[in-house]
Amino acid sequence: MKITFMGAGSTIFARNVLGDCMCSDVLRDCEMALYDVDGTRLEESATILNAINRGKGGRTKITSHLGVAERKNALRGATFVVNAIQVGGYDPCTITDFEIPKKYGLRQTIADTLGIGGIMRALRTIPVLEDFTRDMAEVCPDAWFLNYTNPMAILTGYLQRYSGVKVLGLCHSVQVCVKDLFKDLGMEDAVRGHREIIAGINHMAWLLDVRDADGKDLYPEIRERARRKNLSEKHKDMVRYDYIDKFGYYCTESSEHNAEYNPFYIKASRPELLDRFNIPLDEYPRRCVEQLANWKKESEKLLSGETLPHERSHEYASHIMEAMTTGTPYKIGGNVLNTGGLIANLPEEACVETPCLVDNTGVFPCRVGKLPPQLAALNMTNINPQLLTIEAARTRKREHIYHAAMLDPHTAAELPLDDIVKMVDELIAAHGSWLPEYQ
């Protein structure tokens, strides 16, 4: 078995996913091919993964592949391809995605999933993923492509519709959703044996039902505790608790993400909302700067170790690989096309996040039925710009980029149409060679 990791310079993430594989009796004897275009980060990742491998008995073969000329060799014969690339990086592209919209009065928190930042990130990334999947069709046509890169629904949905490769989108917000909610509300005793149903779209999937081990509906208590907490204290999850209060249900992804997926919380004309709901503007650039600084400190420790310990993380990837290898079923929250109306009141061409069973015959999404209408409506406000961004990438037509930005709920709430067009034009020009198809 061969596992290829695209974007292996994402060292911490590569350590989690591939280190998890080294913890598995089923997977640890495989070959791991590391691919990146940054030689320094690739070498650092290889050093750390080799140290983990030595600590696990040295049974994994690890190879490194630098740059486009080595891409096919990295992919050749792969059984699984894990994708975690970031095209354009923090500097210059993320900086551009935040600073130009600011000139127009449009503020963002994360900008990697939706909004004008998510749209630009998708358009930069899709051509690179097309290159990956073309190579896969040639050198590993039966491999599964496990995508972790954001914007998840746009990238995964595009590849599922147009690449011909077997693609599954993976996030970690589903598996930590209930655990983190219970911990925050002081309901940890209900975690053991609980049952949940989560479905929607990536970063806006909904905790539709949650019960304790005896089948008791826990939502009444959740709603009351969340309401009291939002009234009594400032905390990091105020937007999602406001969702519970106003729409009746909890959402999978964090409040700083969800603050920018709608027209409700970030408003130039209502700056007091930022304080009321504890919304951190420019959060992603701040994290990038901190992570780069922290990596310099952490890397000295990690790179100096002859061996490194690793405990299996909550990421799905290694469990999926085990299930596909052994045939033992495993349940995940996966990002798949809504084929056949898995979620009946969302469009079939949308990429949805829904329960899936995985075994050695493939990935089998579960039919959820209809979402509560208010939740489907919220999802549709995000699906519309997602589908239009996919259409822009497919046709290479700039007008569809305008359309996607115009129908993004946060952008539309803040800017008139003419300003949206000007902002998109300025972003495309600033990205230059990162968006050659639209120059």
C-alpha positions in Angstrom: 0.0 0.0 0.0 1.2 3.5 -0.8 -0.1 6.7 0.8 0.8 10.0 -0.9 0.5 13.2 1.0 0.1 16.3 -1.2 1.2 19.5 0.7 3.4 17.6 3.1 5.0 20.9 4.1 1.8 21.4 6.2 4.0 19.7 8.8 1.6 19.5 11.8 -1.2 18.2 9.7 1.0 15.7 7.9 2.2 14.6 11.3 -1.3 14.0 12.6 -2.6 12.1 9.5 0.5 10.0 8.7 1.4 9.6 12.3 -2.1 8.1 12.8 -1.3 5.6 10.0 1.9 4.6 11.8 -0.3 3.8 14.8 -2.3 1.3 12.8 -1.3 -2.3 12.6 -3.1 -2.4 9.2 -1.3 0.6 7.7 2.1 1.0 9.3 3.9 -1.3 6.8 3.0 1.0 3.9 5.0 3.4 1.8 4.4 7.1 2.4 5.3 9.6 -0.3 5.6 13.2 0.8 5.1 15.9 -1.9 5.5 19.6 -1.7 6.8 22.6 -3.6 8.6 24.0 -0.6 11.9 22.2 -0.1 12.5 23.4 3.4 9.1 22.5 4.8 9.2 19.2 2.9 12.6 18.3 4.6 11.2 19.3 8.0 8.2 17.1 7.6 10.3 14.1 6.5 12.5 14.6 9.5 9.6 14.6 11.9 7.8 11.7 10.3 10.9 9.6 10.2 11.4 10.3 14.0 7.8 9.1 14.6 8.4 6.1 12.4 11.5 5.1 14.4 9.4 5.4 17.6 6.8 3.1 16.1 9.4 0.4 15.1 10.5 1.8 11.7 8.2 -0.2 9.6 7.1 2.6 7.2 9.0 3.5 4.1 9.1 7.3 3.7 10.1 9.1 0.5 10.2 12.8 -0.4 9.3 14.4 -3.7 10.0 18.0 -4.4 8.3 20.1 -7.1 6.1 19.5 -10.1 8.7 17.4 -11.9 8.4 14.8 -9.1 4.7 14.9 -8.8 3.9 11.8 -10.9 6.5 9.8 -9.0 4.9 10.8 -5.7 1.5 9.7 -7.0 2.5 6.6 -9.0 0.9 3.5 -7.6 -0.8 5.3 -4.7 -3.8 3.6 -3.0 -4.7 6.8 -1.1 -3.9 10.5 -1.9 -4.3 12.9 1.0 -4.5 16.6 0.0 -3.7 19.5 2.3 -2.2 22.2 0.0 -2.6 25.9 0.4 -2.0 27.7 -2.9 -0.4 31.1 -2.5 0.2 30.7 1.2 -0.3 33.4 3.8 2.0 35.8 2.1 1.0 37.0 -0.4 -2.4 35.5 -1.1 -4.1 35.4 2.3 -2.9 39.0 3.0 -4.4 40.1 -0.4 -7.7 38.3 0.4 -8.1 40.4 3.6 -6.5 43.7 2.7 -8.2 44.6 -0.6 -11.8 43.9 0.8 -11.0 46.1 3.7 -10.5 49.0 1.3 -14.2 48.5 0.4 -15.3 48.3 4.0 -15.7 44.5 3.9 -14.3 42.8 7.0 -13.6 39.0 7.4 -12.6 36.6 10.2 -11.3 33.5 8.5 -12.0 33.8 4.7 -11.1 30.2 3.7 -14.5 28.7 3.2 -16.9 31.4 1.9 -17.0 35.1 1.4 -14.8 36.8 -1.1 -11.7 35.3 0.5 -13.1 31.8 0.1 -14.0 32.4 -3.5 -10.5 33.6 -4.4 -8.9 30.8 -2.5 -11.0 28.3 -4.5 -10.1 29.8 -7.8 -6.4 29.7 -7.0 -6.6 26.1 -5.9 -8.8 24.4 -8.4 -6.3 24.5 -11.3 -3.6 22.9 -9.1 -6.1 20.1 -8.1 -6.9 19.6 -11.7 -3.2 18.9 -12.4 -3.2 16.5 -9.4 -6.2 14.5 -10.6 -4.9 14.4 -14.2 -1.7 12.8 -13.0 -3.7 10.5 -10.8 -5.8 9.3 -13.8 -2.5 8.3 -15.4 -0.4 6.8 -12.6 -2.9 5.8 -9.8 -6.4 5.7 -11.4 -8.0 3.6 -8.6 -6.7 5.7 -5.7 -9.0 7.6 -3.4 -8.4 11.3 -3.2 -9.0 12.5 0.4 -9.4 16.2 0.4 -8.7 18.3 3.5 -8.1 21.6 1.8 -10.6 24.5 2.1 -12.9 25.8 0.8 -14.1 22.2 1.2 -17.4 22.2 -0.5 -16.2 24.1 -3.5 -13.0 22.1 -4.1 -14.5 18.7 -3.3 -17.7 19.5 -5.3 -15.7 20.6 -8.3 -13.6 17.5 -8.3 -16.5 15.1 -7.7 -18.3 16.6 -10.7 -15.5 17.1 -13.2 -12.3 15.1 -12.4 -13.3 11.5 -12.8 -11.3 10.6 -9.7 -12.8 9.0 -6.6 -13.0 12.0 -4.2 -14.1 12.3 -0.6 -13.9 15.6 1.4 -12.9 15.4 5.1 -13.1 17.9 7.9 -12.8 17.4 11.7 -15.6 19.7 12.8 -18.2 16.8 12.8 -16.4 14.5 15.1 -15.6 17.1 17.7 -19.0 19.0 17.5 -20.9 17.3 20.3 -18.0 16.6 22.5 -16.9 20.2 22.5 -20.5 21.4 22.9 -21.1 19.2 26.0 -17.8 20.3 27.5 -18.6 23.9 27.1 -22.1 23.6 28.6 -21.0 21.4 31.5 -22.8 18.3 30.1 -19.7 16.0 29.9 -21.6 13.2 31.6 -23.9 12.9 28.5 -21.0 12.2 26.1 -20.7 8.5 26.8 -23.0 6.5 24.6 -24.8 9.5 23.1 -26.4 9.3 19.7 -26.3 12.1 17.1 -27.4 13.0 13.6 -25.4 15.7 11.8 -25.9 16.8 8.2 -25.8 20.0 6.1 -22.8 21.4 4.3 -19.2 21.7 5.4 -18.7 24.2 8.2 -22.5 24.7 8.3 -23.7 21.2 9.1 -26.4 20.9 11.8 -26.7 18.9 14.9 -30.2 17.7 14.0 -30.7 15.3 16.8 -28.8 14.4 19.9 -29.8 11.9 22.6 -28.2 10.3 25.7 -27.5 6.6 26.1 -31.1 6.0 27.2 -32.6 7.8 24.2 -33.5 11.1 26.1 -33.6 14.1 23.8 -30.8 16.5 25.0 -31.8 19.5 22.9 -34.1 21.1 25.5 -31.3 21.3 28.0 -28.8 22.3 25.4 -31.0 25.2 24.3 -31.6 26.5 27.8 -27.9 26.2 28.9 -26.7 27.9 25.7 -29.3 30.8 26.1 -28.2 31.4 29.7 -24.5 31.3 28.8 -24.9 33.9 26.0 -26.8 36.2 28.4 -24.4 35.8 31.3 -20.9 35.9 29.9 -18.6 36.6 27.0 -17.2 33.4 25.4 -15.8 32.2 22.1 -19.0 30.5 20.8 -21.6 33.2 21.0 -22.6 33.1 17.3 -23.3 29.4 17.3 -25.3 29.7 20.6 -27.2 32.5 18.9 -28.0 30.1 16.1 -29.5 27.7 18.7 -31.6 30.5 20.0 -32.8 32.0 16.7 -32.8 28.9 14.4 -33.2 26.1 16.9 -30.0 24.1 16.1 -26.3 24.0 16.7 -23.8 24.2 13.9 -20.6 22.1 13.4 -18.0 24.8 12.8 -16.7 27.5 15.1 -18.3 30.9 15.7 -15.5 32.8 14.2 -16.1 30.9 11.0 -19.9 31.2 11.0 -19.8 34.9 11.8 -18.9 35.5 8.2 -21.3 33.0 6.5 -24.4 35.2 6.9 -25.5 38.8 6.9 -26.2 39.0 10.6 -23.1 39.7 12.7 -20.4 41.6 10.8 -21.8 45.0 9.8 -19.9 48.2 9.2 -23.0 50.1 10.3 -23.4 48.1 13.6 -19.9 47.8 15.1 -21.3 47.0 18.5 -22.3 43.5 17.2 -18.6 42.6 17.1 -18.3 43.1 20.8 -21.7 41.7 21.7 -20.9 38.4 19.9 -17.2 38.4 20.6 -16.3 38.3 16.9 -12.5 38.3 16.1 -12.0 40.2 12.8 -8.8 39.3 10.9 -8.6 36.1 13.0 -7.0 33.9 10.2 -4.1 36.3 9.4 -3.4 36.6 13.2 -3.3 32.8 13.5 -1.0 32.6 10.5 1.5 35.0 12.0 1.3 33.1 15.4 1.7 29.7 13.7 4.7 30.8 11.8 6.3 32.2 14.9 5.4 29.2 17.0 6.7 26.8 14.3 10.2 28.3 14.6 10.2 27.5 18.3 8.5 24.1 18.0 10.5 22.9 15.0 13.8 23.1 17.0 12.4 20.6 19.5 10.7 18.3 16.9 13.6 18.3 14.5 16.1 17.5 17.1 14.5 14.3 18.3 15.8 10.9 17.3 12.3 9.5 18.0 9.0 11.3 18.5 5.9 10.0 20.3 2.5 10.1 18.5 -1.0 9.2 19.7 -3.7 8.7 17.2 -5.7 11.9 16.5 -9.4 12.4 15.8 -8.8 12.8 12.0 -10.8 10.4 9.9 -8.2 9.6 7.2 -6.4 6.6 8.9 -9.7 5.1 9.9 -11.1 5.4 6.3 -7.9 3.7 5.0 -8.3 0.9 7.5 -12.0 0.4 6.6 -11.2 0.3 2.9 -8.4 -2.2 3.5 -10.0 -4.6 5.9 -13.7 -4.3 5.0 -14.6 -3.4 8.6 -17.2 -0.6 8.3 -16.5 2.8 9.8 -18.9 5.7 10.1 -17.8 9.2 9.2 -19.2 12.6 8.4 -18.1 13.0 4.7 -18.4 15.6 2.0 -20.1 14.0 -1.0 -22.3 15.1 -3.9 -26.0 15.3 -3.0 -26.8 12.7 -5.6 -30.3 11.3 -5.3 -31.2 13.9 -2.8 -29.4 12.6 0.3 -30.6 15.9 1.8 -33.9 16.2 0.0 -34.3 20.0 0.2 -30.8 20.8 -1.1 -29.8 20.7 -4.8 -28.3 17.4 -6.2 -25.2 19.2 -7.6 -24.3 20.6 -4.1 -21.5 19.1 -2.1 -23.1 18.1 1.3 -21.7 16.9 4.6 -23.7 13.8 5.7 -23.2 10.5 7.6 -21.3 8.0 5.4 -20.4 4.3 5.9 -17.0 3.2 4.6 -15.8 -0.3 3.9 -13.7 -2.1 1.2 -16.3 -1.5 -1.4 -16.3 2.2 -1.1 -18.1 5.2 0.5 -21.9 4.9 1.1 -23.6 8.2 2.1 -26.7 7.9 4.2 -30.0 9.5 3.2 -31.0 12.1 5.7 -34.2 13.4 4.2 -35.3 17.0 4.6 -33.5 19.5 6.9 -35.7 21.8 8.9 -36.7 24.5 6.4 -34.8 27.4 8.1 -31.6 25.3 8.1 -31.9 24.4 4.4 -32.5 28.0 3.7 -29.3 29.0 5.5 -27.4 26.3 3.7 -28.7 27.6 0.3 -27.3 31.1 1.0 -23.9 29.4 1.1 -24.5 26.8 -1.7 -25.4 29.5 -4.2 -22.0 31.2 -4.2 -20.3 27.8 -3.9 -22.0 26.6 -7.1 -21.3 29.8 -8.9 -17.6 29.7 -8.0 -17.5 26.2 -9.4 -19.1 27.5 -12.6 -16.5 30.2 -12.8 -13.7 27.7 -12.5 -15.3 25.4 -15.0 -16.0 28.1 -17.7 -13.1 30.5 -16.8 -15.7 33.3 -17.1 -15.0 36.3 -14.9 -18.7 37.2 -14.7 -19.4 34.1 -12.7 -16.9 35.3 -10.1 -18.9 38.5 -9.9 -22.1 36.5 -9.5 -20.6 34.3 -6.7 -19.5 37.4 -4.8 -22.8 39.2 -5.4 -24.7 36.3 -3.9 -22.4 35.7 -1.0 -24.6 36.7 2.0 -22.0 38.7 3.9 -20.6 40.5 0.9 -24.0 41.3 -0.5 -25.1 42.7 2.9 -22.2 45.2 3.0 -21.5 46.3 -0.6 -23.5 47.6 -3.6 -23.1 45.6 -6.8 -20.7 48.1 -8.5 -18.3 48.0 -5.6 -18.4 44.2 -5.6 -17.4 44.2 -9.3 -14.6 46.7 -8.6 -13.4 44.7 -5.6 -13.3 41.4 -7.6 -11.4 43.1 -10.4 -8.9 44.5 -8.0 -8.4 41.1 -6.3 -7.9 39.3 -9.6 -5.3 41.9 -10.7 -3.5 41.7 -7.4 -3.4 37.8 -7.5 -1.8 38.1 -10.9 0.0 34.8 -11.8 -2.0 33.0 -9.1 -5.1 33.5 -11.3 -3.8 33.5 -14.9 -7.1 32.2 -16.4 -8.9 35.5 -15.5 -6.2 38.1 -16.4 
